[in-house]
């Protein structure tokens, strides 16, 4: 299964440079890396990244995450993927710029974000 993480450009640069990402400030506070499914990531962007530029959307192969990936109830009683380890660059399969158009972030084809 493919999972997704929205990163600030500096975080993406750290992942590329160091080959691993320990998580954002929010991730560190919560004790895990927040991930989303394809159906959740547009709402995640709208709720937590509205108006922010310089973002990168990364696709993650969940098969690479092992037992440190847990599905836990979060927003709206949905199950969200939470990763309790550093994210390895090897788990990242694709990345895209996630531009802000003044109203919402523009996701690649295949992501539905018109309602946010």
C-alpha positions as a Markdown table, in Angstrom:
| # | Residue | x | y | z |
|---|---|---|---|---|
| 1 | Unk | 0.0 | 0.0 | 0.0 |
| 2 | Unk | 1.2 | 3.5 | -0.7 |
| 3 | Unk | 1.2 | 6.1 | 2.1 |
| 4 | Unk | 1.9 | 9.8 | 2.0 |
| 5 | Unk | 3.8 | 12.4 | 4.0 |
| 6 | Unk | 3.8 | 16.1 | 3.4 |
| 7 | Unk | 7.2 | 17.6 | 4.1 |
| 8 | Unk | 8.6 | 21.2 | 4.2 |
| 9 | Unk | 11.4 | 21.7 | 1.6 |
| 10 | Unk | 14.0 | 21.7 | 4.5 |
| 11 | Unk | 12.7 | 18.4 | 5.8 |
| 12 | Unk | 12.8 | 16.9 | 2.3 |
| 13 | Unk | 16.4 | 18.1 | 1.9 |
| 14 | Unk | 17.3 | 16.5 | 5.3 |
| 15 | Unk | 15.8 | 13.2 | 4.2 |
| 16 | Unk | 17.7 | 13.3 | 0.9 |
| 17 | Unk | 21.0 | 14.4 | 2.6 |
| 18 | Unk | 20.9 | 12.0 | 5.6 |
| 19 | Unk | 18.9 | 9.2 | 4.0 |
| 20 | Unk | 16.4 | 9.3 | 6.9 |
| 21 | Unk | 13.9 | 11.6 | 8.5 |
| 22 | Unk | 13.2 | 11.7 | 12.2 |
| 23 | Unk | 10.0 | 13.6 | 11.8 |
| 24 | Unk | 8.7 | 17.1 | 12.0 |
| 25 | Unk | 8.2 | 19.1 | 15.3 |
| 26 | Unk | 4.6 | 17.8 | 15.5 |
| 27 | Unk | 5.8 | 14.3 | 14.9 |
| 28 | Unk | 8.3 | 14.6 | 17.7 |
| 29 | Unk | 5.7 | 15.9 | 20.1 |
| 30 | Unk | 3.3 | 13.0 | 19.3 |
| 31 | Unk | 6.1 | 10.4 | 19.3 |
| 32 | Unk | 5.5 | 9.1 | 15.7 |
| 33 | Unk | 5.6 | 10.2 | 12.1 |
| 34 | Unk | 2.1 | 11.2 | 10.9 |
| 35 | Unk | 1.3 | 9.6 | 7.5 |
| 36 | Unk | -1.9 | 9.6 | 5.4 |
| 37 | Unk | -3.5 | 7.4 | 2.9 |
| 38 | Unk | -4.3 | 8.7 | -0.6 |
| 39 | Unk | -7.9 | 9.4 | 0.6 |
| 40 | Unk | -6.7 | 11.3 | 3.6 |
| 41 | Unk | -3.8 | 13.4 | 2.4 |
| 42 | Unk | -5.8 | 16.2 | 0.8 |
| 43 | Unk | -7.7 | 16.8 | 4.0 |
| 44 | Unk | -4.4 | 16.7 | 5.9 |
| 45 | Unk | -3.0 | 19.4 | 3.7 |
| 46 | Unk | -6.1 | 21.5 | 4.1 |
| 47 | Unk | -6.2 | 21.2 | 7.9 |
| 48 | Unk | -2.5 | 21.4 | 8.7 |
| 49 | Unk | -0.7 | 23.1 | 5.8 |
| 50 | Unk | -3.1 | 25.7 | 4.5 |
| 51 | Unk | -1.4 | 28.6 | 2.8 |
| 52 | Unk | 2.1 | 27.1 | 3.3 |
| 53 | Unk | 4.4 | 27.1 | 0.3 |
| 54 | Unk | 7.5 | 25.1 | -0.4 |
| 55 | Unk | 6.0 | 21.7 | 0.4 |
| 56 | Unk | 6.8 | 18.3 | -1.0 |
| 57 | Unk | 4.5 | 15.3 | -1.1 |
| 58 | Unk | 6.3 | 12.0 | -0.8 |
| 59 | Unk | 4.9 | 8.5 | -1.5 |
| 60 | Unk | 6.0 | 5.8 | 0.8 |
| 61 | Unk | 5.9 | 2.0 | 0.3 |
| 62 | Unk | 4.3 | 0.7 | 3.4 |
| 63 | Unk | 5.9 | -2.7 | 2.9 |
| 64 | Unk | 9.2 | -1.0 | 3.7 |
| 65 | Unk | 8.0 | 0.2 | 7.2 |
| 66 | Unk | 7.7 | -3.1 | 9.0 |
| 67 | Unk | 6.3 | -3.5 | 12.5 |
| 68 | Unk | 6.9 | 0.2 | 13.3 |
| 69 | Unk | 3.8 | 1.1 | 11.3 |
| 70 | Unk | 0.6 | 1.1 | 13.3 |
| 71 | Unk | -2.9 | 2.1 | 12.3 |
| 72 | Unk | -4.6 | 4.2 | 15.0 |
| 73 | Unk | -7.8 | 6.1 | 15.3 |
| 74 | Unk | -7.5 | 9.8 | 14.8 |
| 75 | Unk | -9.4 | 12.6 | 13.1 |
| 76 | Unk | -13.1 | 11.7 | 12.6 |
| 77 | Unk | -12.6 | 8.2 | 14.0 |
| 78 | Unk | -10.6 | 7.3 | 10.9 |
| 79 | Unk | -7.7 | 4.9 | 11.1 |
| 80 | Unk | -4.5 | 6.7 | 10.2 |
| 81 | Unk | -1.0 | 5.3 | 9.6 |
| 82 | Unk | 1.5 | 6.3 | 12.3 |
| 83 | Unk | 5.1 | 5.3 | 12.0 |
| 84 | Unk | 7.2 | 4.8 | 15.1 |
| 85 | Unk | 10.7 | 5.0 | 13.7 |
| 86 | Unk | 12.8 | 7.2 | 11.4 |
| 87 | Unk | 11.6 | 7.3 | 7.8 |
| 88 | Unk | 14.2 | 5.8 | 5.5 |
| 89 | Unk | 14.7 | 7.3 | 2.1 |
| 90 | Unk | 14.6 | 3.8 | 0.7 |
| 91 | Unk | 10.9 | 3.7 | 1.6 |
| 92 | Unk | 10.1 | 6.7 | -0.6 |
| 93 | Unk | 9.0 | 5.7 | -4.0 |
| 94 | Unk | 7.9 | 9.1 | -5.5 |
| 95 | Unk | 7.9 | 12.8 | -4.7 |
| 96 | Unk | 6.1 | 15.8 | -6.1 |
| 97 | Unk | 6.2 | 19.5 | -5.4 |
| 98 | Unk | 2.9 | 20.5 | -3.7 |
| 99 | Unk | 2.2 | 24.1 | -4.8 |
| 100 | Unk | -0.2 | 26.4 | -3.2 |
| 101 | Unk | -2.5 | 28.2 | -5.7 |
| 102 | Unk | -4.0 | 30.7 | -3.3 |
| 103 | Unk | -6.9 | 28.5 | -2.5 |
| 104 | Unk | -5.6 | 25.0 | -2.0 |
| 105 | Unk | -2.6 | 22.8 | -2.7 |
| 106 | Unk | -2.4 | 21.3 | -6.2 |
| 107 | Unk | -2.0 | 17.6 | -5.9 |
| 108 | Unk | -0.8 | 15.3 | -8.7 |
| 109 | Unk | -3.4 | 13.6 | -10.9 |
| 110 | Unk | -5.2 | 10.9 | -9.0 |
| 111 | Unk | -5.7 | 12.8 | -5.7 |
| 112 | Unk | -9.1 | 14.4 | -5.1 |
| 113 | Unk | -8.8 | 17.7 | -3.4 |
| 114 | Unk | -11.6 | 19.7 | -4.9 |
| 115 | Unk | -13.7 | 19.5 | -1.7 |
| 116 | Unk | -11.0 | 21.0 | 0.5 |
